[in-house]
């Protein structure tokens, strides 16, 4: 039985979200991106936080406020 990872590194998190690696790095530096954790020198993203970040940005139409 293969366990599914609960946390992803930045490159895998970007692929999971359909974003470029450079964009997820910029969002981490300048703000506005999903929550992350720093484990020693590694940056990891919890999959639940990635899903919550996407859900928070869901809109029904373009006139809804961000």
PDB file with one MODEL, atoms N, CA, C and O in Angstrom:
MODEL        1
ATOM      1  N   UNK A   1       0.843  -1.188   0.000  1.00  0.00           N
ATOM      2  CA  UNK A   1       0.000   0.000   0.000  1.00  0.00           C
ATOM      3  C   UNK A   1       0.883   1.244   0.000  1.00  0.00           C
ATOM      4  O   UNK A   1       1.749   1.394   0.861  1.00  0.00           O
ATOM      5  N   UNK A   2       0.668   2.115  -0.943  1.00  0.00           N
ATOM      6  CA  UNK A   2       1.443   3.357  -1.081  1.00  0.00           C
ATOM      7  C   UNK A   2       0.745   4.479  -0.309  1.00  0.00           C
ATOM      8  O   UNK A   2      -0.449   4.711  -0.499  1.00  0.00           O
ATOM      9  N   UNK A   3       1.481   5.174   0.558  1.00  0.00           N
ATOM     10  CA  UNK A   3       0.916   6.308   1.287  1.00  0.00           C
ATOM     11  C   UNK A   3       0.970   7.560   0.430  1.00  0.00           C
ATOM     12  O   UNK A   3       1.967   7.813  -0.247  1.00  0.00           O
ATOM     13  N   UNK A   4      -0.089   8.334   0.460  1.00  0.00           N
ATOM     14  CA  UNK A   4      -0.112   9.611  -0.247  1.00  0.00           C
ATOM     15  C   UNK A   4       0.577  10.660   0.617  1.00  0.00           C
ATOM     16  O   UNK A   4       0.343  10.708   1.825  1.00  0.00           O
ATOM     17  N   UNK A   5       1.418  11.496   0.026  1.00  0.00           N
ATOM     18  CA  UNK A   5       2.093  12.522   0.831  1.00  0.00           C
ATOM     19  C   UNK A   5       1.098  13.564   1.334  1.00  0.00           C
ATOM     20  O   UNK A   5       0.160  13.938   0.630  1.00  0.00           O
ATOM     21  N   UNK A   6       1.319  14.023   2.558  1.00  0.00           N
ATOM     22  CA  UNK A   6       0.479  15.065   3.141  1.00  0.00           C
ATOM     23  C   UNK A   6       1.046  16.446   2.830  1.00  0.00           C
ATOM     24  O   UNK A   6       0.314  17.434   2.787  1.00  0.00           O
ATOM     25  N   UNK A   7       2.357  16.500   2.616  1.00  0.00           N
ATOM     26  CA  UNK A   7       3.026  17.764   2.328  1.00  0.00           C
ATOM     27  C   UNK A   7       3.817  17.651   1.034  1.00  0.00           C
ATOM     28  O   UNK A   7       4.343  16.590   0.698  1.00  0.00           O
ATOM     29  N   UNK A   8       3.891  18.764   0.316  1.00  0.00           N
ATOM     30  CA  UNK A   8       4.612  18.799  -0.954  1.00  0.00           C
ATOM     31  C   UNK A   8       5.694  19.861  -0.908  1.00  0.00           C
ATOM     32  O   UNK A   8       5.535  20.885  -0.244  1.00  0.00           O
ATOM     33  N   UNK A   9       6.794  19.623  -1.611  1.00  0.00           N
ATOM     34  CA  UNK A   9       7.802  20.676  -1.726  1.00  0.00           C
ATOM     35  C   UNK A   9       7.276  21.737  -2.688  1.00  0.00           C
ATOM     36  O   UNK A   9       6.220  21.551  -3.293  1.00  0.00           O
ATOM     37  N   UNK A  10       7.986  22.828  -2.833  1.00  0.00           N
ATOM     38  CA  UNK A  10       7.498  23.965  -3.627  1.00  0.00           C
ATOM     39  C   UNK A  10       7.262  23.588  -5.088  1.00  0.00           C
ATOM     40  O   UNK A  10       6.269  24.010  -5.681  1.00  0.00           O
ATOM     41  N   UNK A  11       8.150  22.812  -5.664  1.00  0.00           N
ATOM     42  CA  UNK A  11       7.990  22.428  -7.073  1.00  0.00           C
ATOM     43  C   UNK A  11       6.750  21.562  -7.272  1.00  0.00           C
ATOM     44  O   UNK A  11       5.996  21.763  -8.224  1.00  0.00           O
ATOM     45  N   UNK A  12       6.538  20.597  -6.376  1.00  0.00           N
ATOM     46  CA  UNK A  12       5.366  19.732  -6.478  1.00  0.00           C
ATOM     47  C   UNK A  12       4.076  20.484  -6.148  1.00  0.00           C
ATOM     48  O   UNK A  12       3.029  20.209  -6.733  1.00  0.00           O
ATOM     49  N   UNK A  13       4.150  21.429  -5.215  1.00  0.00           N
ATOM     50  CA  UNK A  13       2.975  22.241  -4.881  1.00  0.00           C
ATOM     51  C   UNK A  13       2.570  23.106  -6.070  1.00  0.00           C
ATOM     52  O   UNK A  13       1.382  23.269  -6.347  1.00  0.00           O
ATOM     53  N   UNK A  14       3.549  23.658  -6.767  1.00  0.00           N
ATOM     54  CA  UNK A  14       3.250  24.464  -7.948  1.00  0.00           C
ATOM     55  C   UNK A  14       2.570  23.602  -9.010  1.00  0.00           C
ATOM     56  O   UNK A  14       1.590  24.030  -9.619  1.00  0.00           O
ATOM     57  N   UNK A  15       3.077  22.403  -9.234  1.00  0.00           N
ATOM     58  CA  UNK A  15       2.468  21.497 -10.211  1.00  0.00           C
ATOM     59  C   UNK A  15       1.057  21.106  -9.770  1.00  0.00           C
ATOM     60  O   UNK A  15       0.152  21.027 -10.601  1.00  0.00           O
ATOM     61  N   UNK A  16       0.863  20.863  -8.489  1.00  0.00           N
ATOM     62  CA  UNK A  16      -0.453  20.508  -7.951  1.00  0.00           C
ATOM     63  C   UNK A  16      -1.468  21.617  -8.224  1.00  0.00           C
ATOM     64  O   UNK A  16      -2.626  21.344  -8.542  1.00  0.00           O
ATOM     65  N   UNK A  17      -1.026  22.873  -8.097  1.00  0.00           N
ATOM     66  CA  UNK A  17      -1.909  24.017  -8.308  1.00  0.00           C
ATOM     67  C   UNK A  17      -2.004  24.434  -9.776  1.00  0.00           C
ATOM     68  O   UNK A  17      -2.879  25.218 -10.141  1.00  0.00           O
ATOM     69  N   UNK A  18      -1.116  23.918 -10.612  1.00  0.00           N
ATOM     70  CA  UNK A  18      -1.090  24.328 -12.009  1.00  0.00           C
ATOM     71  C   UNK A  18      -0.425  25.672 -12.207  1.00  0.00           C
ATOM     72  O   UNK A  18      -0.727  26.388 -13.161  1.00  0.00           O
ATOM     73  N   UNK A  19       0.487  26.019 -11.301  1.00  0.00           N
ATOM     74  CA  UNK A  19       1.224  27.277 -11.366  1.00  0.00           C
ATOM     75  C   UNK A  19       2.679  26.991 -11.702  1.00  0.00           C
ATOM     76  O   UNK A  19       3.139  25.854 -11.608  1.00  0.00           O
ATOM     77  N   UNK A  20       3.386  28.022 -12.088  1.00  0.00           N
ATOM     78  CA  UNK A  20       4.822  27.844 -12.309  1.00  0.00           C
ATOM     79  C   UNK A  20       5.542  27.859 -10.962  1.00  0.00           C
ATOM     80  O   UNK A  20       5.062  28.427  -9.981  1.00  0.00           O
ATOM     81  N   UNK A  21       6.696  27.225 -10.951  1.00  0.00           N
ATOM     82  CA  UNK A  21       7.524  27.199  -9.746  1.00  0.00           C
ATOM     83  C   UNK A  21       7.925  28.616  -9.344  1.00  0.00           C
ATOM     84  O   UNK A  21       7.918  28.950  -8.159  1.00  0.00           O
ATOM     85  N   UNK A  22       8.271  29.443 -10.315  1.00  0.00           N
ATOM     86  CA  UNK A  22       8.708  30.807 -10.000  1.00  0.00           C
ATOM     87  C   UNK A  22       7.567  31.624  -9.388  1.00  0.00           C
ATOM     88  O   UNK A  22       7.806  32.448  -8.505  1.00  0.00           O
ATOM     89  N   UNK A  23       6.337  31.408  -9.842  1.00  0.00           N
ATOM     90  CA  UNK A  23       5.214  32.156  -9.277  1.00  0.00           C
ATOM     91  C   UNK A  23       4.960  31.763  -7.829  1.00  0.00           C
ATOM     92  O   UNK A  23       4.727  32.635  -6.992  1.00  0.00           O
ATOM     93  N   UNK A  24       4.999  30.493  -7.516  1.00  0.00           N
ATOM     94  CA  UNK A  24       4.744  30.095  -6.120  1.00  0.00           C
ATOM     95  C   UNK A  24       5.855  30.624  -5.217  1.00  0.00           C
ATOM     96  O   UNK A  24       5.608  30.958  -4.058  1.00  0.00           O
ATOM     97  N   UNK A  25       7.075  30.701  -5.740  1.00  0.00           N
ATOM     98  CA  UNK A  25       8.170  31.288  -4.957  1.00  0.00           C
ATOM     99  C   UNK A  25       7.945  32.779  -4.739  1.00  0.00           C
ATOM    100  O   UNK A  25       8.167  33.282  -3.638  1.00  0.00           O
ATOM    101  N   UNK A  26       7.509  33.489  -5.771  1.00  0.00           N
ATOM    102  CA  UNK A  26       7.230  34.923  -5.638  1.00  0.00           C
ATOM    103  C   UNK A  26       6.090  35.166  -4.664  1.00  0.00           C
ATOM    104  O   UNK A  26       6.152  36.099  -3.863  1.00  0.00           O
ATOM    105  N   UNK A  27       5.048  34.341  -4.719  1.00  0.00           N
ATOM    106  CA  UNK A  27       3.931  34.491  -3.785  1.00  0.00           C
ATOM    107  C   UNK A  27       4.396  34.275  -2.347  1.00  0.00           C
ATOM    108  O   UNK A  27       3.904  34.935  -1.431  1.00  0.00           O
ATOM    109  N   UNK A  28       5.328  33.368  -2.146  1.00  0.00           N
ATOM    110  CA  UNK A  28       5.854  33.117  -0.806  1.00  0.00           C
ATOM    111  C   UNK A  28       6.643  34.325  -0.301  1.00  0.00           C
ATOM    112  O   UNK A  28       6.548  34.678   0.874  1.00  0.00           O
ATOM    113  N   UNK A  29       7.413  34.955  -1.174  1.00  0.00           N
ATOM    114  CA  UNK A  29       8.245  36.091  -0.780  1.00  0.00           C
ATOM    115  C   UNK A  29       7.413  37.355  -0.570  1.00  0.00           C
ATOM    116  O   UNK A  29       7.572  38.051   0.432  1.00  0.00           O
ATOM    117  N   UNK A  30       6.522  37.648  -1.526  1.00  0.00           N
ATOM    118  CA  UNK A  30       5.780  38.910  -1.488  1.00  0.00           C
ATOM    119  C   UNK A  30       4.424  38.815  -0.812  1.00  0.00           C
ATOM    120  O   UNK A  30       3.792  39.841  -0.563  1.00  0.00           O
ATOM    121  N   UNK A  31       3.961  37.609  -0.511  1.00  0.00           N
ATOM    122  CA  UNK A  31       2.671  37.426   0.146  1.00  0.00           C
ATOM    123  C   UNK A  31       1.567  37.106  -0.845  1.00  0.00           C
ATOM    124  O   UNK A  31       1.706  37.324  -2.049  1.00  0.00           O
ATOM    125  N   UNK A  32       0.479  36.589  -0.323  1.00  0.00           N
ATOM    126  CA  UNK A  32      -0.672  36.267  -1.146  1.00  0.00           C
ATOM    127  C   UNK A  32      -0.760  34.808  -1.537  1.00  0.00           C
ATOM    128  O   UNK A  32      -1.768  34.377  -2.097  1.00  0.00           O
ATOM    129  N   UNK A  33       0.270  34.047  -1.255  1.00  0.00           N
ATOM    130  CA  UNK A  33       0.275  32.630  -1.612  1.00  0.00           C
ATOM    131  C   UNK A  33      -0.265  31.760  -0.498  1.00  0.00           C
ATOM    132  O   UNK A  33      -0.660  32.261   0.555  1.00  0.00           O
ATOM    133  N   UNK A  34      -0.284  30.471  -0.724  1.00  0.00           N
ATOM    134  CA  UNK A  34      -0.763  29.539   0.297  1.00  0.00           C
ATOM    135  C   UNK A  34       0.199  29.458   1.486  1.00  0.00           C
ATOM    136  O   UNK A  34       1.382  29.780   1.375  1.00  0.00           O
ATOM    137  N   UNK A  35      -0.340  29.023   2.616  1.00  0.00           N
ATOM    138  CA  UNK A  35       0.502  28.831   3.805  1.00  0.00           C
ATOM    139  C   UNK A  35       1.558  27.790   3.526  1.00  0.00           C
ATOM    140  O   UNK A  35       1.337  26.852   2.760  1.00  0.00           O
ATOM    141  N   UNK A  36       2.705  27.957   4.149  1.00  0.00           N
ATOM    142  CA  UNK A  36       3.803  27.008   3.993  1.00  0.00           C
ATOM    143  C   UNK A  36       4.514  26.860   5.320  1.00  0.00           C
ATOM    144  O   UNK A  36       4.310  27.650   6.242  1.00  0.00           O
ATOM    145  N   UNK A  37       5.347  25.844   5.407  1.00  0.00           N
ATOM    146  CA  UNK A  37       6.168  25.634   6.603  1.00  0.00           C
ATOM    147  C   UNK A  37       7.623  25.537   6.161  1.00  0.00           C
ATOM    148  O   UNK A  37       7.930  25.036   5.079  1.00  0.00           O
ATOM    149  N   UNK A  38       8.489  26.015   6.999  1.00  0.00           N
ATOM    150  CA  UNK A  38       9.924  25.936   6.734  1.00  0.00           C
ATOM    151  C   UNK A  38      10.478  24.881   7.685  1.00  0.00           C
ATOM    152  O   UNK A  38      10.444  25.061   8.902  1.00  0.00           O
ATOM    153  N   UNK A  39      10.983  23.794   7.141  1.00  0.00           N
ATOM    154  CA  UNK A  39      11.572  22.707   7.925  1.00  0.00           C
ATOM    155  C   UNK A  39      13.060  22.670   7.610  1.00  0.00           C
ATOM    156  O   UNK A  39      13.491  22.149   6.582  1.00  0.00           O
ATOM    157  N   UNK A  40      13.824  23.237   8.524  1.00  0.00           N
ATOM    158  CA  UNK A  40      15.251  23.445   8.296  1.00  0.00           C
ATOM    159  C   UNK A  40      15.399  24.308   7.039  1.00  0.00           C
ATOM    160  O   UNK A  40      14.995  25.471   7.062  1.00  0.00           O
ATOM    161  N   UNK A  41      15.956  23.788   5.956  1.00  0.00           N
ATOM    162  CA  UNK A  41      16.103  24.572   4.725  1.00  0.00           C
ATOM    163  C   UNK A  41      15.015  24.254   3.709  1.00  0.00           C
ATOM    164  O   UNK A  41      14.978  24.841   2.628  1.00  0.00           O
ATOM    165  N   UNK A  42      14.136  23.330   4.055  1.00  0.00           N
ATOM    166  CA  UNK A  42      13.075  22.910   3.125  1.00  0.00           C
ATOM    167  C   UNK A  42      11.808  23.706   3.330  1.00  0.00           C
ATOM    168  O   UNK A  42      11.429  23.996   4.465  1.00  0.00           O
ATOM    169  N   UNK A  43      11.151  24.059   2.245  1.00  0.00           N
ATOM    170  CA  UNK A  43       9.838  24.691   2.269  1.00  0.00           C
ATOM    171  C   UNK A  43       8.831  23.626   1.864  1.00  0.00           C
ATOM    172  O   UNK A  43       8.993  22.979   0.829  1.00  0.00           O
ATOM    173  N   UNK A  44       7.789  23.439   2.676  1.00  0.00           N
ATOM    174  CA  UNK A  44       6.770  22.444   2.357  1.00  0.00           C
ATOM    175  C   UNK A  44       5.389  23.069   2.476  1.00  0.00           C
ATOM    176  O   UNK A  44       5.162  23.979   3.273  1.00  0.00           O
ATOM    177  N   UNK A  45       4.479  22.559   1.667  1.00  0.00           N
ATOM    178  CA  UNK A  45       3.098  23.013   1.638  1.00  0.00           C
ATOM    179  C   UNK A  45       2.197  21.842   2.005  1.00  0.00           C
ATOM    180  O   UNK A  45       2.319  20.756   1.437  1.00  0.00           O
ATOM    181  N   UNK A  46       1.298  22.061   2.950  1.00  0.00           N
ATOM    182  CA  UNK A  46       0.315  21.052   3.309  1.00  0.00           C
ATOM    183  C   UNK A  46      -0.758  21.051   2.219  1.00  0.00           C
ATOM    184  O   UNK A  46      -1.226  22.113   1.810  1.00  0.00           O
ATOM    185  N   UNK A  47      -1.143  19.883   1.756  1.00  0.00           N
ATOM    186  CA  UNK A  47      -2.134  19.787   0.681  1.00  0.00           C
ATOM    187  C   UNK A  47      -3.453  20.428   1.086  1.00  0.00           C
ATOM    188  O   UNK A  47      -4.119  21.043   0.253  1.00  0.00           O
ATOM    189  N   UNK A  48      -3.842  20.295   2.349  1.00  0.00           N
ATOM    190  CA  UNK A  48      -5.086  20.924   2.815  1.00  0.00           C
ATOM    191  C   UNK A  48      -5.004  22.440   2.706  1.00  0.00           C
ATOM    192  O   UNK A  48      -5.998  23.086   2.377  1.00  0.00           O
ATOM    193  N   UNK A  49      -3.834  23.020   2.976  1.00  0.00           N
ATOM    194  CA  UNK A  49      -3.658  24.474   2.838  1.00  0.00           C
ATOM    195  C   UNK A  49      -3.714  24.909   1.373  1.00  0.00           C
ATOM    196  O   UNK A  49      -4.237  25.979   1.061  1.00  0.00           O
ATOM    197  N   UNK A  50      -3.181  24.089   0.482  1.00  0.00           N
ATOM    198  CA  UNK A  50      -3.253  24.404  -0.943  1.00  0.00           C
ATOM    199  C   UNK A  50      -4.705  24.401  -1.414  1.00  0.00           C
ATOM    200  O   UNK A  50      -5.135  25.299  -2.138  1.00  0.00           O
ATOM    201  N   UNK A  51      -5.455  23.380  -0.993  1.00  0.00           N
ATOM    202  CA  UNK A  51      -6.870  23.302  -1.372  1.00  0.00           C
ATOM    203  C   UNK A  51      -7.672  24.459  -0.790  1.00  0.00           C
ATOM    204  O   UNK A  51      -8.553  24.999  -1.458  1.00  0.00           O
ATOM    205  N   UNK A  52      -7.373  24.843   0.452  1.00  0.00           N
ATOM    206  CA  UNK A  52      -8.073  25.962   1.090  1.00  0.00           C
ATOM    207  C   UNK A  52      -7.757  27.273   0.375  1.00  0.00           C
ATOM    208  O   UNK A  52      -8.637  28.119   0.215  1.00  0.00           O
ATOM    209  N   UNK A  53      -6.518  27.446  -0.054  1.00  0.00           N
ATOM    210  CA  UNK A  53      -6.119  28.659  -0.771  1.00  0.00           C
ATOM    211  C   UNK A  53      -6.881  28.786  -2.089  1.00  0.00           C
ATOM    212  O   UNK A  53      -7.330  29.872  -2.454  1.00  0.00           O
ATOM    213  N   UNK A  54      -7.023  27.672  -2.794  1.00  0.00           N
ATOM    214  CA  UNK A  54      -7.770  27.680  -4.055  1.00  0.00           C
ATOM    215  C   UNK A  54      -9.248  27.955  -3.781  1.00  0.00           C
ATOM    216  O   UNK A  54      -9.867  28.758  -4.480  1.00  0.00           O
ATOM    217  N   UNK A  55      -9.813  27.302  -2.776  1.00  0.00           N
ATOM    218  CA  UNK A  55     -11.236  27.475  -2.454  1.00  0.00           C
ATOM    219  C   UNK A  55     -11.544  28.920  -2.074  1.00  0.00           C
ATOM    220  O   UNK A  55     -12.617  29.430  -2.394  1.00  0.00           O
ATOM    221  N   UNK A  56     -10.616  29.576  -1.399  1.00  0.00           N
ATOM    222  CA  UNK A  56     -10.812  30.968  -0.989  1.00  0.00           C
ATOM    223  C   UNK A  56     -10.872  31.905  -2.201  1.00  0.00           C
ATOM    224  O   UNK A  56     -11.435  32.996  -2.114  1.00  0.00           O
ATOM    225  N   UNK A  57     -10.298  31.484  -3.318  1.00  0.00           N
ATOM    226  CA  UNK A  57     -10.265  32.309  -4.516  1.00  0.00           C
ATOM    227  C   UNK A  57     -11.360  31.968  -5.519  1.00  0.00           C
ATOM    228  O   UNK A  57     -11.404  32.543  -6.607  1.00  0.00           O
ATOM    229  N   UNK A  58     -12.234  31.049  -5.169  1.00  0.00           N
ATOM    230  CA  UNK A  58     -13.314  30.649  -6.089  1.00  0.00           C
ATOM    231  C   UNK A  58     -14.312  31.797  -6.240  1.00  0.00           C
ATOM    232  O   UNK A  58     -14.683  32.444  -5.261  1.00  0.00           O
ATOM    233  N   UNK A  59     -14.733  32.038  -7.459  1.00  0.00           N
ATOM    234  CA  UNK A  59     -15.678  33.110  -7.773  1.00  0.00           C
ATOM    235  C   UNK A  59     -16.752  32.543  -8.708  1.00  0.00           C
ATOM    236  O   UNK A  59     -16.508  31.592  -9.451  1.00  0.00           O
ATOM    237  N   UNK A  60     -17.929  33.138  -8.657  1.00  0.00           N
ATOM    238  CA  UNK A  60     -19.014  32.743  -9.552  1.00  0.00           C
ATOM    239  C   UNK A  60     -18.991  33.553 -10.845  1.00  0.00           C
ATOM    240  O   UNK A  60     -19.425  33.067 -11.889  1.00  0.00           O
ATOM    241  N   UNK A  61     -18.483  34.796 -10.782  1.00  0.00           N
ATOM    242  CA  UNK A  61     -18.381  35.623 -11.977  1.00  0.00           C
ATOM    243  C   UNK A  61     -17.305  36.675 -11.778  1.00  0.00           C
ATOM    244  O   UNK A  61     -16.772  36.820 -10.678  1.00  0.00           O
ATOM    245  N   UNK A  62     -16.988  37.397 -12.818  1.00  0.00           N
ATOM    246  CA  UNK A  62     -15.877  38.349 -12.764  1.00  0.00           C
ATOM    247  C   UNK A  62     -16.185  39.617 -11.991  1.00  0.00           C
ATOM    248  O   UNK A  62     -15.271  40.372 -11.659  1.00  0.00           O
ATOM    249  N   UNK A  63     -17.464  39.869 -11.695  1.00  0.00           N
ATOM    250  CA  UNK A  63     -17.795  41.097 -10.970  1.00  0.00           C
ATOM    251  C   UNK A  63     -17.739  40.927  -9.455  1.00  0.00           C
ATOM    252  O   UNK A  63     -17.920  41.901  -8.725  1.00  0.00           O
ATOM    253  N   UNK A  64     -17.491  39.713  -8.968  1.00  0.00           N
ATOM    254  CA  UNK A  64     -17.365  39.519  -7.520  1.00  0.00           C
ATOM    255  C   UNK A  64     -16.061  40.142  -7.043  1.00  0.00           C
ATOM    256  O   UNK A  64     -15.043  40.096  -7.733  1.00  0.00           O
ATOM    257  N   UNK A  65     -16.113  40.720  -5.859  1.00  0.00           N
ATOM    258  CA  UNK A  65     -14.907  41.318  -5.270  1.00  0.00           C
ATOM    259  C   UNK A  65     -13.914  40.233  -4.889  1.00  0.00           C
ATOM    260  O   UNK A  65     -14.304  39.144  -4.466  1.00  0.00           O
ATOM    261  N   UNK A  66     -12.651  40.527  -5.039  1.00  0.00           N
ATOM    262  CA  UNK A  66     -11.599  39.555  -4.688  1.00  0.00           C
ATOM    263  C   UNK A  66     -11.392  39.510  -3.204  1.00  0.00           C
ATOM    264  O   UNK A  66     -10.550  38.752  -2.721  1.00  0.00           O
TER     265      UNK A  66
ENDMDL
END
